[in-house]
Amino acid sequence: MEPAKAAPSILILGADGFIGRHLAFGLRQAGWHVIASARHTGRLAQMGFATLRADLTDPTCRDPGFWGPHLADVDYVINAAGLLTGPEAQLHAVHSAAPEALYQAMPDNARGLLISAVGIDNAETGFSRHRRAGEEVAARHKVTILRAGLVLADTSYGGSSLARALAALPLVTPVVGDGSQRFNPIHAADLAEVVRDCLLHPPGPGVYQIGGPQTVTQAQMLRELRGWLGLPRARLLRLPLGLARFAGRLGDALRLGPISHAAVTQLSAGVHAETGSLLCGRDCTPRGFSQFLAARPAGTQDLWHARLYLMRPGLRLVLAGLWLTSGVIGLSLPAADFLPLIPAGALPEAALVAMARLGGLADIAIGLGLLRGWRMSLMVWVQAAMIAGYTLAFSLLAPALWLLPLGGLLKNIPLLVLIAVHGILESER
């Protein structure tokens, strides 16, 4: 009796990303042993994967010696890591420098595949330039290059979340330009099947594209998504390209996540993958957009996520405005206007004035941090701590502030809840 054949072993870079997670789950479901690598691997470990923590911006990851010990028993490598925006040094590290070291460390009998993106040839965004450079690195090491078109799934992230959010807006469905741009989305589960087949049966040197068999316009795609969510048809709102690009640049400057120059560029140009002969003779057949959209009903969580997605940057801007305004008031309000609110003798007047001015400076710092999108998980705790501190201090100094006609300290309770909701929305993984 022949011994059972060992399951193929594969290392997936970027396994905590939208595409990376679907590849990891799809290959594990097919019986492969998956080693999931990402900058943060805690959730992947909880999902049952063997993990390798690797921050590709860390100089350590640019040394083949870092990767070598982890690749000794690996049959395949998928590089699904990518950085949409960021400083040039980080884009270079993620797309070129770290993958170069990884490919150098791959065993001679191992096969590699790079997940790249359609539409990077003519675009001059930082992402496109560094993605092309990453393809050149992969080509030198005979790694299969697979440019994926628009990838959708039962879950969503980034561009696919933005599409759902636009589709779910009340009254109108906004499109960039005239809405005629072409897309042929592929489902992430179908992409995982294609990737698995390409690893087992490499298509040969070159750059390949993969998309779904059905082509739709931007307007059709958003309308079908709106119908899938169970929402009534809405009038198309055609956004001029200049206005959309300005919004994208503003989104980049303020780090508004879904609103970015890269996202606007993608929507304005369309994402159409010319699959060509890649699938000829293969058993995998991707489904069309309408087919996989109709394969499962939209749930409450889908509708909530679509409607809340654009609230995420909106909430951040509202909170930033609140803190900045509070800070300006704390710095500029005459002492005679706020000292009467504190019972006489609670603290020396000089101390109360100093507290107001220092509090104003702290509020402005928080507002600027929110406006810039600086370390948002930390900012949630900083905001909560400041409001809790204010509430406790004024409860001790002037308990009557709880009874003011327009809410007074009572407003801090819903504000804490709002900050908590914003903190939840900031976590996309």
N, C-alpha and C positions, 0 to 999 in steps of 0.2 A: 504494500500500500504506500503510495507516494505521500510525503509530508505535505500538510496544508501550506499553500503559498501565503507568505506574509503580506499583510495589507500594505499598499504603497504609503510611503511617508512623505509629507509635504510641509514645507515652511511657507507661510503666507505673511509677507510684509504688509503693513497697513490693515491688519485683520480686524481692527476696531472701527474701520470706516464703513460707510454704507455698502459699497461693493464688496469690500474685504470680508465683512461679516456674512454676507450671502454666499460668497465663495467658500468660506470656512464651514458653514452649516451644510451647504450642498455637497461638498466633498466628504464631509464626515458622514452624511446620510448615505453616500455611495460606498461607505466602508473604508475610506482612507483614514490614516492616522494623521491628524492635522496638528501642527505646531503653530499657534497663533502668536504673531509678533506685533507689538505696537508700543507706543510710548507709555500708555497706561493699560495694564493687562488685568487689573483686578476683576473687572466685570467679565472678561473673557474666561478667567479661571473659574468664576462662579458658574459660568455656562458649561463647564466641564471640559474645556480645552487644555491641553498642555500649552504652556506659554513661554515666550521669550521676550523680556522687556528690553526694548531698544529705542532710544530717542535718536532719530536719524540726524538731528542737528548737533548731537554730541560728537566731538572729535574722535572719541573712542570707536564709533561706528564706521569711521573711515579707514580703519585698520583691518585688513583681511584676517589678522590673528584673532580679532574679536568674534568673527563669524565662524571660523574654521571648526572649533570644537562642537558647535551646534549643528554642523552640516554633515558630520561623519556618516550618519546613517540615513540621510535624507535623499530621496529619489528625485524629488521635484521641488522647484522654488517658484513661487508667484510673487511678483512685486506689484502690489496694488496700492502702494503708498503714494501720496501726492499732497501738495500744498497749494491751495488755490490762490492765496494772497500771503504776503509777508515780506520781510527784508530780503534783499538779493542773496545775502549769505545763506539764509535759511533755505530759500528756494533751491540754490545750488547744492546744498548739502543733502536735501531730501531727494531731489530728482537725479543727481549725478554722482556726487562724491561718495555717499554711503552705498548706493547700489553698485558702484564700481568695485568697492571693497568686497561686497557680497558676492558678485559674479566671479571675482578672482578666487574667492575661497570655495566656490562650488566644486564638488568632486567631478572628475572627468566624465563619469557616467550619469551625472545628474542633468536634468533638463530644466530650463528656465523659461518663464513667460512673463512679459511685462504688460500690465493693463494700462494702456494709454488712452488718449481721447481724440475723437473726431473733431475736425475743425481747427486744428492748431497750426496748419501750414501757413495760412495767410494772416492769422491774428497776431497782433504785436503786444499782447498783454504779457506781463511777467510770467504768468503760468504757462502760456503757450511757448515762449522762448525756452524756458527751462525744461518743459516737457519734451520739446524737440531735442534738446541736448541730452536728456535722459535716454531718448530712443537711440541716439548715436552711440552712447555707452553700451546699451543693450546689444546693438547690432555688432559691435566689435567682439562681443563674447558669445555670439551666435544664439542669443536669447530671442525666442519668438515674440514679436511685437503685435499686440492685438488692440486696435483702437476701437473702443466701445462708443456707440452713439449715446443717446439719452437713455439712461437705465432707470426704469421704474420698478416698483415692487409693491407687495402688500403693505410694507412700511414705507416711509419716505424720509428724505434728508436733503438739505441744501436745495439744489435746483428743483428736485421733485416736490419738496415741501412748498417751495415758492409757487410752483404751478398749481398745486392744490389750493393754496391761499388765495391766489388771484381768481381761481374758479369759484371760490366760495364767498367772494365779496358781495355785499348786498347791492341790489339795483343794477349794477353794471359789471361787465367782464372786461377788464383792461387788457389790451394787447400792445406789444411794442411795435411801432410802425403800423403797417396795414394788416398785420396778422396772417399774411400769406406764406410766411416762412415754413419750410418743410421739415418735418420730424418723422423718424420711423423708430419709435421707442421699442426697446427690448426689455422683457421682464428679467429681473435679476436671477431668478431660478433657472430660466432658459440660458442666460449667460453662463451660469455655473456649469451647465451641461456642455456647452460649447467649449469652455475652457478645459474641462476634464478630457474631452475628446481630442483637443489640440495638444494636450500634454502627452496622451497615450499615442497619438498619431500626428506628429508634428507636420504642419503644412509646408515646411521648407523655409529657406531664408526669405526675408521681405517683411513688409508692413501690411497687416491685414485689418480690414474694418468689419465690424459686426453690428448689425441692427436688426430690427424686426421686419417682417415681410409687408407690413401695412404702412403706407405713407399718409400722414395727415398734416394739415396746416396748423400753425400755432392757434388760430381761432377755433378750428375743429377740435383740437386736443383739449383746450380749456373748456369748451362747451360740453364735450363728452365727460370730462371729469366733473363738471357741475351737475350733469344729469346723473352720474354715478353716485354723487353725494345726496341725490334726491331733491335738489334745489330747482326751482323753476327757471326757465330760460331767461337770460338777462340781455340787455342791449350791449353791443360791443362798444367799448370806449377805446378809440385808437390814440395811443400816446405818441406824439411826435418824437422822432429819434433824438433830437437835441435835448428835449425835456427829459427823456428816459436816461440819456447818458449823463446829464447833470445830476439826476437822482442817484445814479450809480456811483459817480465820483464823490458825491456827498456821503453816500453810504460807506465808501471806503475810508473817507476821512474820519467818520464817526464810528467806524467798525460796527455797522448796523447789521452784519450777518447776511441775511437773505438779500438785502439790497446792496449790490456791488457792481462795479464796472464790468467784471467778468460775467456776472449773471445777465446783465443787459446786453453785452456783446453776444452771448450765446443765444438769447431770445431774438435779437435783431438779425442774426445771420442764419438761424435755424441749425439743427443738428441732424443731418441726414447721412447715414452710414451706407456706403456702397459695398455690400457684402461680397459681391462678385462670386467667384468659384469656391470660396472658403468652405462652404457647406456641402459641396458636391461629393457624393459618396459617403457622407457621414449619416449616422443614425439620428442625430439631434436635429430637431426642426422647431425653431422658435415660433411662438404664437404672435399673431398680430395684436395691435394695441386694443382694438375693440373686443377681441376674443378674451384676452387675459383680464381686461377690465370687467367683463361680464362674468368672470369665473367665480367671483365671490361678492357678496353684498358689502356695501359700505356700512361700517358700524358707527355707533355714537362717538367712539374715540377718534374715528377718522374725521368726522364733522367738527368735533371740538378742536382737534389739532389744526385743521384747515382754517377755522375761524380765529383761533388764537395766535396763529403763527406770526402774522404781521403786528399783533398786539405786543409781541416781545420787544422789538425796537421802539414801538410807541410808548410802552411803559417805562423803558429806560430813559427816554427823552423827557417824559413827564416828571419822573423822579429827579432827574438832573435839574430841570427847571425849578422844581420845588426847593431843592437844597441850595441852589444858587441864589434864588430869591430870598430864602431864609437867611443866608449868609450876608447878603447885602443889607438886609434889614437889621441884622444883629450888629453890623459894623457902623451903620449910619443913623439908626434911630436915636434921637436925643434921650438922654437918661431920664428926663422929666416925663417922658411918655410911657416908660415901662416900670420905673421904680415904684409908683403908687400901687402896682399890682402885687407887690411883695409887702407883707406886714412889716411895719417899722420894727427895727431891732433884730430881725431874723439874721441878717448879716450886715457888716459895714457897707455903706453905699459904694465905696471904692471897689470893694470885692465884687459886688453885684455888677458894676459896670465892666470890670475886667472879665468876669465870666461871660457877659454878653458879647464882648468884642472877641474873646478867644473862641467862643462858640460860633460866632460868625465866620471866623477864619476856617474853623474845622468844617463848617457846612459848605463853604465854597470849595474846599479841597475835595470833599465828597462829591459835590456836583461836577467838578471838572473830571474827577476819576470816572464817574458814570458817563459823562459826555464823550470821553475818549475810549470807553469800553475797557478800562484797565482792570485786569484780574477780577472778573465779575463775581466769581464765587466768594472771594474775600470781601468784595464790596457789599454783598448781601449781609454778611455778618457785621461789618462796620456800621452800616446803616441801622441795623436792628439794635446794636449796642448803644449807638448814639441816642436813638429815640427812647430806649429803655432807660438810659442814664438821665436824659432830660426829664422823663416822666417821674422817675424816682426823686430826683432833686427837687422839682417843683411841687411834688406831692408833699414833701417834707417842709419846704419853705412856705408854700401857699396852697393848702388843700382846697381852698375855695375855687381854684382854677378849674376843678372838675365840674363846677356848677355853672360856668359861664353860659349865657343863653345860646351862643353859636357853637358850643361844643367844647372849647378850650382843650384841656388835656384829654378829653374823651375821644377826640379825633385821632389820637395816637394809636388807639387799638385797631381801627380799620386800616390805618397806614402800615402798621406792622404786618397785617394780613396781606396787604397789597405787595409789600416787599417780599414776603414769603412766596407769593404767587409768581412774582417776577423771577425770583431765584429758581423756582421750578422750571419756568419757561427757558431760562438761560442754559439749562442742561439739555443738550441735544442728543447725547449718546444714550 
